[in-house]
Amino acid sequence: MKNTILVIISGLVSGCSLISAKTDMPPPVVTNKWASSSPGIMVKNVNYAVESQNLTWWWTKYHDKTLDKLMESAFANNNQLQIAAANTDYANAQLKSVEFAWIPNLSFLTGYSSFPAMGSLGYFYGGMASYSLNVFQQIKAQEQAKYIVQATEYQQKSVQLGVIGQVAVSYFSLLAYQEQLEIYEKLTRDLVEILKLNNQRFKTGVSSQKEPYISASEIAQIKAKTQIIKHNIVLTQNALKYLTNQNPGAITLSKKFSNIDPDLIVVSELPLTALNNRPDIQEATSKLDAANAGIGVAQSELLPTVSFANFYRDAAPNFGNSFQPNDLNQLVLAIPVINAQALADIAARNAVYKQVYYQYMQSVVAALRDIDNDISEHAQYTVQLNDNLRALDDIDKTCGLDKARFDSGVSSYLEYINCVTKYDYYRLTIVQLKLGKIMAMVKLYQDLAITKN
């Protein structure tokens, strides 16, 4: 018995030396600041993990009840979130399955036998407890399962970020399309007025028939674009209904697009802080740890396996002879001598680790790229929007002068209404640029994994 214990102890000690963590892969290189910047983004040192308890959901800063309700409905009903939650439940169940391997199997046997080899004719019953365990394999398998659970939990958070982004993009697009529709309808009315004036000028011989044709063509183009906008409104409404697991239908808006502030962003000044906050990077890290533990699982196939079994039995008296209850015990220590398949499995697990490592490195680089692209995109839209807002203000002043000239009889009404249509076209440009800036903002929130600020 002492020799057996010594063999087991020596096997455990050798197992400690066999199973070690992979540390020969270099970590990613992360700079200390972002390459791009935007005047509409506040950059400061942020600890999201610490401050998240005192922060609010970022979209609530818009004080839009419709947007808040859509987000709440998506959290409760979105099918993507339900699938992600089910994946997490499955991973936890798999972890329990591994953890329960520490518990011996217990079986109850009963029946009837007419075979003398059973030792007694008639009924019999008994219980069997069995236990077969590779301690190091069990430890590493449990460790791997825990990392897999972590990965699925982070994946669930990534899905949540995606749903938040989709709801926000669809909602802000819907607001923008509604404003564009109003502008197109006003522009149509203004162009119809211009067509009437040009027809009058043609009939009185002041101008040629060219001007009415140009006006009619412009009206037709605007009406066609209006139909596209109406279709886009239906698409975005249905997208929001889909994201909240509802049937297609209209959505009542409580806010106008012109009231949306595209500059509600706080970005961490340290890229590493932002990376550590991203669930996809945390998921990649957990997968890397799981792959590392998987190497240990494969290596432990070369270590001893302890098997124990105990069978307790009893039977009915036979021909006046009573059967004495007894139990059978067995303890086996299986020590691998030749296991070529285990060596191949170790090589395969090492290859998997390398694959997951480079996927992790790619995720880090892609995350830094996406965040910097978002900041640059937000900056470009900020510059374009500000330039066009100044141009819109200049046109508004010009139209004011034309109106004053018309009221004083110096110029015609046609000159003034032409200025108004130019103002309408600039408003369409403003809406498009502002929507682009807001889209960049939402993407930045998503890529920074910010749900609260």
DAURPE-V932179 format. One record per residue. N is the residue number from 1. SS is DSSP state (A for helix, B for strand, O for the rest). PHI is phi in whole degrees, 0 to 359 (* if undefined). Layout:
# DAURPE-V932179
n=N ss=SS phi=PHI
n=N ss=SS phi=PHI
This chain:
# DAURPE-V932179
n=1 ss=O phi=*
n=2 ss=A phi=297
n=3 ss=A phi=297
n=4 ss=A phi=298
n=5 ss=A phi=297
n=6 ss=A phi=297
n=7 ss=A phi=297
n=8 ss=A phi=296
n=9 ss=A phi=297
n=10 ss=A phi=295
n=11 ss=A phi=295
n=12 ss=A phi=295
n=13 ss=A phi=297
n=14 ss=A phi=295
n=15 ss=A phi=296
n=16 ss=A phi=299
n=17 ss=A phi=281
n=18 ss=A phi=284
n=19 ss=O phi=264
n=20 ss=O phi=221
n=21 ss=O phi=286
n=22 ss=O phi=279
n=23 ss=O phi=229
n=24 ss=O phi=268
n=25 ss=O phi=266
n=26 ss=O phi=290
n=27 ss=O phi=285
n=28 ss=O phi=291
n=29 ss=O phi=263
n=30 ss=O phi=238
n=31 ss=O phi=286
n=32 ss=O phi=269
n=33 ss=O phi=206
n=34 ss=O phi=282
n=35 ss=O phi=286
n=36 ss=O phi=253
n=37 ss=O phi=212
n=38 ss=O phi=219
n=39 ss=O phi=295
n=40 ss=O phi=266
n=41 ss=B phi=240
n=42 ss=B phi=272
n=43 ss=B phi=249
n=44 ss=B phi=208
n=45 ss=O phi=283
n=46 ss=O phi=238
n=47 ss=O phi=252
n=48 ss=A phi=300
n=49 ss=A phi=296
n=50 ss=A phi=281
n=51 ss=A phi=275
n=52 ss=A phi=300
n=53 ss=A phi=291
n=54 ss=A phi=259
n=55 ss=O phi=255
n=56 ss=O phi=244
n=57 ss=B phi=306
n=58 ss=A phi=298
n=59 ss=A phi=286
n=60 ss=A phi=291
n=61 ss=A phi=293
n=62 ss=A phi=277
n=63 ss=O phi=53
n=64 ss=O phi=248
n=65 ss=A phi=296
n=66 ss=A phi=295
n=67 ss=A phi=296
n=68 ss=A phi=299
n=69 ss=A phi=293
n=70 ss=A phi=296
n=71 ss=A phi=296
n=72 ss=A phi=298
n=73 ss=A phi=294
n=74 ss=A phi=295
n=75 ss=A phi=300
n=76 ss=A phi=275
n=77 ss=A phi=237
n=78 ss=O phi=298
n=79 ss=A phi=291
n=80 ss=A phi=299
n=81 ss=A phi=292
n=82 ss=A phi=294
n=83 ss=A phi=295
n=84 ss=A phi=297
n=85 ss=A phi=295
n=86 ss=A phi=295
n=87 ss=A phi=298
n=88 ss=A phi=294
n=89 ss=A phi=299
n=90 ss=A phi=296
n=91 ss=A phi=296
n=92 ss=A phi=294
n=93 ss=A phi=294
n=94 ss=A phi=296
n=95 ss=A phi=296
n=96 ss=A phi=298
n=97 ss=A phi=300
n=98 ss=A phi=290
n=99 ss=A phi=296
n=100 ss=A phi=288
n=101 ss=A phi=294
n=102 ss=A phi=289
n=103 ss=O phi=271
n=104 ss=O phi=296
n=105 ss=B phi=277
n=106 ss=B phi=231
n=107 ss=B phi=235
n=108 ss=B phi=249
n=109 ss=B phi=243
n=110 ss=B phi=207
n=111 ss=B phi=171
n=112 ss=B phi=227
n=113 ss=B phi=223
n=114 ss=O phi=244
n=115 ss=O phi=263
n=116 ss=A phi=300
n=117 ss=A phi=297
n=118 ss=A phi=287
n=119 ss=O phi=93
n=120 ss=O phi=197
n=121 ss=O phi=270
n=122 ss=B phi=117
n=123 ss=B phi=280
n=124 ss=B phi=213
n=125 ss=B phi=205
n=126 ss=B phi=183
n=127 ss=B phi=229
n=128 ss=B phi=231
n=129 ss=B phi=249
n=130 ss=B phi=227
n=131 ss=B phi=208
n=132 ss=B phi=226
n=133 ss=B phi=212
n=134 ss=O phi=258
n=135 ss=A phi=304
n=136 ss=A phi=292
n=137 ss=A phi=294
n=138 ss=A phi=296
n=139 ss=A phi=297
n=140 ss=A phi=291
n=141 ss=A phi=295
n=142 ss=A phi=293
n=143 ss=A phi=298
n=144 ss=A phi=296
n=145 ss=A phi=297
n=146 ss=A phi=295
n=147 ss=A phi=294
n=148 ss=A phi=294
n=149 ss=A phi=299
n=150 ss=A phi=302
n=151 ss=A phi=298
n=152 ss=A phi=291
n=153 ss=A phi=294
n=154 ss=A phi=292
n=155 ss=A phi=297
n=156 ss=A phi=298
n=157 ss=A phi=294
n=158 ss=A phi=296
n=159 ss=A phi=297
n=160 ss=A phi=300
n=161 ss=A phi=300
n=162 ss=A phi=297
n=163 ss=A phi=294
n=164 ss=A phi=303
n=165 ss=A phi=297
n=166 ss=A phi=295
n=167 ss=A phi=296
n=168 ss=A phi=297
n=169 ss=A phi=298
n=170 ss=A phi=296
n=171 ss=A phi=291
n=172 ss=A phi=295
n=173 ss=A phi=296
n=174 ss=A phi=299
n=175 ss=A phi=300
n=176 ss=A phi=294
n=177 ss=A phi=296
n=178 ss=A phi=296
n=179 ss=A phi=291
n=180 ss=A phi=298
n=181 ss=A phi=299
n=182 ss=A phi=298
n=183 ss=A phi=293
n=184 ss=A phi=298
n=185 ss=A phi=293
n=186 ss=A phi=293
n=187 ss=A phi=297
n=188 ss=A phi=298
n=189 ss=A phi=297
n=190 ss=A phi=294
n=191 ss=A phi=291
n=192 ss=A phi=296
n=193 ss=A phi=296
n=194 ss=A phi=295
n=195 ss=A phi=300
n=196 ss=A phi=298
n=197 ss=A phi=295
n=198 ss=A phi=292
n=199 ss=A phi=296
n=200 ss=A phi=296
n=201 ss=A phi=296
n=202 ss=A phi=292
n=203 ss=A phi=294
n=204 ss=O phi=273
n=205 ss=O phi=80
n=206 ss=O phi=285
n=207 ss=O phi=221
n=208 ss=O phi=275
n=209 ss=O phi=284
n=210 ss=A phi=299
n=211 ss=A phi=298
n=212 ss=A phi=298
n=213 ss=A phi=297
n=214 ss=A phi=297
n=215 ss=A phi=296
n=216 ss=A phi=296
n=217 ss=A phi=296
n=218 ss=A phi=294
n=219 ss=A phi=297
n=220 ss=A phi=298
n=221 ss=A phi=296
n=222 ss=A phi=294
n=223 ss=A phi=296
n=224 ss=A phi=294
n=225 ss=A phi=293
n=226 ss=A phi=297
n=227 ss=A phi=295
n=228 ss=A phi=296
n=229 ss=A phi=297
n=230 ss=A phi=298
n=231 ss=A phi=294
n=232 ss=A phi=297
n=233 ss=A phi=297
n=234 ss=A phi=298
n=235 ss=A phi=298
n=236 ss=A phi=290
n=237 ss=A phi=297
n=238 ss=A phi=293
n=239 ss=A phi=297
n=240 ss=A phi=293
n=241 ss=A phi=295
n=242 ss=A phi=296
n=243 ss=A phi=294
n=244 ss=O phi=258
n=245 ss=O phi=60
n=246 ss=O phi=234
n=247 ss=O phi=286
n=248 ss=O phi=305
n=249 ss=O phi=175
n=250 ss=O phi=283
n=251 ss=O phi=236
n=252 ss=O phi=278
n=253 ss=O phi=264
n=254 ss=O phi=247
n=255 ss=O phi=215
n=256 ss=O phi=261
n=257 ss=A phi=296
n=258 ss=A phi=294
n=259 ss=A phi=268
n=260 ss=O phi=278
n=261 ss=O phi=265
n=262 ss=O phi=275
n=263 ss=O phi=238
n=264 ss=O phi=240
n=265 ss=B phi=239
n=266 ss=B phi=237
n=267 ss=B phi=244
n=268 ss=B phi=293
n=269 ss=O phi=286
n=270 ss=O phi=256
n=271 ss=A phi=304
n=272 ss=A phi=297
n=273 ss=A phi=296
n=274 ss=A phi=296
n=275 ss=A phi=298
n=276 ss=A phi=294
n=277 ss=A phi=272
n=278 ss=O phi=279
n=279 ss=A phi=293
n=280 ss=A phi=290
n=281 ss=A phi=289
n=282 ss=A phi=295
n=283 ss=A phi=296
n=284 ss=A phi=297
n=285 ss=A phi=295
n=286 ss=A phi=295
n=287 ss=A phi=295
n=288 ss=A phi=294
n=289 ss=A phi=296
n=290 ss=A phi=295
n=291 ss=A phi=295
n=292 ss=A phi=296
n=293 ss=A phi=296
n=294 ss=A phi=298
n=295 ss=A phi=297
n=296 ss=A phi=296
n=297 ss=A phi=299
n=298 ss=A phi=292
n=299 ss=A phi=297
n=300 ss=A phi=290
n=301 ss=A phi=294
n=302 ss=A phi=272
n=303 ss=O phi=260
n=304 ss=O phi=295
n=305 ss=B phi=242
n=306 ss=B phi=262
n=307 ss=B phi=237
n=308 ss=B phi=225
n=309 ss=B phi=216
n=310 ss=B phi=223
n=311 ss=B phi=239
n=312 ss=B phi=256
n=313 ss=B phi=220
n=314 ss=B phi=210
n=315 ss=B phi=210
n=316 ss=O phi=286
n=317 ss=O phi=300
n=318 ss=B phi=225
n=319 ss=O phi=53
n=320 ss=O phi=80
n=321 ss=B phi=261
n=322 ss=O phi=278
n=323 ss=O phi=255
n=324 ss=O phi=276
n=325 ss=O phi=301
n=326 ss=B phi=207
n=327 ss=B phi=225
n=328 ss=B phi=244
n=329 ss=B phi=244
n=330 ss=B phi=212
n=331 ss=B phi=229
n=332 ss=B phi=232
n=333 ss=B phi=246
n=334 ss=B phi=266
n=335 ss=O phi=251
n=336 ss=O phi=297
n=337 ss=O phi=250
n=338 ss=O phi=233
n=339 ss=O phi=215
n=340 ss=A phi=296
n=341 ss=A phi=296
n=342 ss=A phi=296
n=343 ss=A phi=297
n=344 ss=A phi=294
n=345 ss=A phi=294
n=346 ss=A phi=297
n=347 ss=A phi=298
n=348 ss=A phi=294
n=349 ss=A phi=294
n=350 ss=A phi=295
n=351 ss=A phi=294
n=352 ss=A phi=297
n=353 ss=A phi=300
n=354 ss=A phi=298
n=355 ss=A phi=299
n=356 ss=A phi=294
n=357 ss=A phi=298
n=358 ss=A phi=289
n=359 ss=A phi=295
n=360 ss=A phi=297
n=361 ss=A phi=299
n=362 ss=A phi=295
n=363 ss=A phi=297
n=364 ss=A phi=295
n=365 ss=A phi=296
n=366 ss=A phi=295
n=367 ss=A phi=296
n=368 ss=A phi=298
n=369 ss=A phi=298
n=370 ss=A phi=297
n=371 ss=A phi=296
n=372 ss=A phi=295
n=373 ss=A phi=299
n=374 ss=A phi=296
n=375 ss=A phi=297
n=376 ss=A phi=296
n=377 ss=A phi=297
n=378 ss=A phi=298
n=379 ss=A phi=295
n=380 ss=A phi=296
n=381 ss=A phi=294
n=382 ss=A phi=297
n=383 ss=A phi=296
n=384 ss=A phi=298
n=385 ss=A phi=295
n=386 ss=A phi=296
n=387 ss=A phi=297
n=388 ss=A phi=288
n=389 ss=A phi=294
n=390 ss=A phi=295
n=391 ss=A phi=295
n=392 ss=A phi=297
n=393 ss=A phi=295
n=394 ss=A phi=295
n=395 ss=A phi=294
n=396 ss=A phi=299
n=397 ss=A phi=293
n=398 ss=A phi=297
n=399 ss=A phi=296
n=400 ss=A phi=297
n=401 ss=A phi=294
n=402 ss=A phi=297
n=403 ss=A phi=294
n=404 ss=A phi=294
n=405 ss=A phi=295
n=406 ss=A phi=293
n=407 ss=A phi=298
n=408 ss=O phi=271
n=409 ss=O phi=82
n=410 ss=O phi=280
n=411 ss=O phi=229
n=412 ss=O phi=274
n=413 ss=A phi=292
n=414 ss=A phi=298
n=415 ss=A phi=297
n=416 ss=A phi=291
n=417 ss=A phi=290
n=418 ss=A phi=296
n=419 ss=A phi=294
n=420 ss=A phi=296
n=421 ss=A phi=294
n=422 ss=A phi=297
n=423 ss=A phi=297
n=424 ss=A phi=298
n=425 ss=A phi=298
n=426 ss=A phi=294
n=427 ss=A phi=297
n=428 ss=A phi=297
n=429 ss=A phi=297
n=430 ss=A phi=299
n=431 ss=A phi=299
n=432 ss=A phi=296
n=433 ss=A phi=292
n=434 ss=A phi=294
n=435 ss=A phi=297
n=436 ss=A phi=299
n=437 ss=A phi=293
n=438 ss=A phi=293
n=439 ss=A phi=299
n=440 ss=A phi=297
n=441 ss=A phi=296
n=442 ss=A phi=297
n=443 ss=A phi=298
n=444 ss=A phi=293
n=445 ss=A phi=303
n=446 ss=A phi=292
n=447 ss=A phi=288
n=448 ss=O phi=273
n=449 ss=O phi=61
n=450 ss=O phi=266
n=451 ss=O phi=252
n=452 ss=B phi=229
n=453 ss=O phi=204
